[in-house]
Amino acid sequence: MLVGPVFNREVITTPRSLRLYLMRAGYVAALFGLVFTAWLILFGSKQQSGLGDLARFGSAIFTVLAPLQLAIAVAFSALLTAAAVAQEKDRRTLDLLLMTNLSNTELVFGKLLASMLSVLVPTVASIGLLMLITLLGGVSYAQVFRVVAVTLASAAVAGSLGSMIALWRERTFQSLALTALLLVLWLLGGELIGAGVFGQQWAGLSADHWAVALSPLRAIFAATRPLENFAQSDVTPTWWQTPVNLFLIFSIAATVLINFWAIARVRVWNPMQETRQRLQESESDDVAAELLDVTTVPSRRVWDNPILWREIRTWAYGKKIVVVRLAYLVIFAICAVAMLLALGDSAGLFSRSSASLSDVTKPLVPLMVLGLILVNALAVTSLTNERDLRALDLLLVTDLSPKEIIFGKLGGVFYNSKEMIFLPMGLCVLLWYQDYMTTENLVFLVLVSLVMNAFVAMLGVHIGMTYVESRTAVGVSLGTVLFLLLGIAVCMRMMIAFQGSFNNQLSAFSAFMVGGGAGLYWALGRRNPSTAIAFASGLTPFVTFAVITNYLQGHYGAAFLLTVATYGFATTSLLVPAIAEFDVATGRTTDQS
């Protein structure tokens, strides 16, 4: 039974699904497509016979694939595991599992491994492709094994973290948000250690050495390098002093400790105990009301849009959402301090320092990326939670109009995520104040940020309405945003690393843009087809490529106009059907036209 019936059932039923084979084959094919695309960008149609050229190409593409695979494995392991456990709690099926004779170990490990199958299988399937790259030269088998080991170890830590938080917290958004925030804190912690904030040397090893040993991002880049580069002196380091091996030890220990804590506390975090606690609190409130004469307490006036009132004036996402906001403020403070340090102490806040633009904007990137992910997670869970609690059915039989429901949800999303939207803009204003960007570019950046936040919010609402199963909705919504962000990052990295003519780059990326458009339409318009959604899905990848090209060439105005026009149209194409064809979008009826 391996680790229990929960995982055993997943192992038996998953291979029967065609989706498993398509996902595994599609993942490896996408990685191979990246290799082929990089080859076209670098060499075009020329025949290269030099062994040195092949070796340099193999080493370069290996350093592109390794961090990409790590990002996919870590993000989806954490978020899909958290979503799977949170769905069990929302549907009250975790209560049934806790009433069986399953041990805590079988429950925790079974659910963890069952949720991570969709990540582990493609990662293992990609080993064959990585081995083929070694035939080009520049990459050894040891480097491949180190990269795979770091990827799997990081995924294990991230999945365990997501599982533990989902078992602890009572709301889906809280689980997803805290998981994402802790992952970002993990990465930032490694960067702080590498910068020497906590000292330049520990136990005879440098801060850079410890940063690799504790950060998955630094560990994956270290794993792509030859082992000889790890030596800090003429003395060969012992096995445990090698930073990648130290990272594997740290990951194994962290996975064991996190799961041990979850196993020990899973029945303490029993949803039935939460229910009893709420009943006790309500009973105490009733007693207090009788003592204080509840008739003297004024009632609250509900707004004309009760959905918006509930999202803003009540704890619709749980009182522990304050913890999410505090965690985000901690990350913002770290990034803000890092930006101030990059600006230079001697320059102060009233004169421009000598730091480069790339150095001072590095802390801004994780804040904006994290903000988009959290806004999307909040939007999709605002609908999936209603569906799981059967509250959506009650809303649909009221006299609320579709416009009130949709705009009420969007208003609540923007209000509850206001810190994630506006605080990064404050750092942009600081850069403008320091003369790192013009007023025109500041306006461009702020407007693009608002448009992208509106797009990911509407994307989450659309998918939350369309997909019935919460786990699938969360996976599709967050997966769309993550693949969009990763696609942009990989495209920019490859265009910079493999510099070539625009024609070569356009032809090389054409297959990926077509595939990206098809995948976007499959996620957004497969269940409820729409001409506008089909047009937006097919157009968005090509325009995004044009935006990246204009940005790298310094044509910021063109990049701004293309971004606003494209993603503004995509947002509208999702918003209009949600309001005009509300019954079809929510599955209450089918389109007979």
Buried (B, 14 or more C-beta within 10 A) or exposed (E): EEBBBBBBEBBEEBEEEEEBEEBBEBBBEBBBBBBBBBBBBBBBEEEEEEEEBBBBBBBBBBBBBBBBBBBBBBBBBBBBBBBBBBBBBBBEEBBEBBEEEBEBBBBBBBBBBBBBBBBBBBBEBBBEBBEEBBEBBBBEEEBBBBBBBBBBBBBBBBBBBBBBBBBBBBBBBBBBBBBBBBBBBBBBBBBBBBBEBEEEEEEEBBBBBBBBBBBBBBBBBBBBBEBEEBEEEEEEBEEEBBBBBBBBBBBEEBBEEBBBBBBEBBEEBBBEEEEEEEEEEEEEEEEEEEEEEEEEEEEEEEEEBBBBBBBBBEEBBBEBBEBBBEBBEBBBEBBBEBBBBBBBEEEEEEEEBEBEEEBBBBBBEBBBBBBBBBBBBBBBBBBBBBBBEEEBEEBBEEEBEBEBBBBBBBBBBBEBBEBBBBBBBEBBEBBBEBEBBEEEBBEBBBEBBBBBBBBBBBBBBBBBBBBEBBBBBBBBBBBBBBBBBBBBBBBBBBBEBBEBEEEBBBBBBBEBBEBBBEBBBEBBBEBBEBEBBBBBBBBBBBBBBBBBBBBEEEBBEBBBBBBBEBBEBBBBBBBEBBBEBBEBBBBEEEEEE
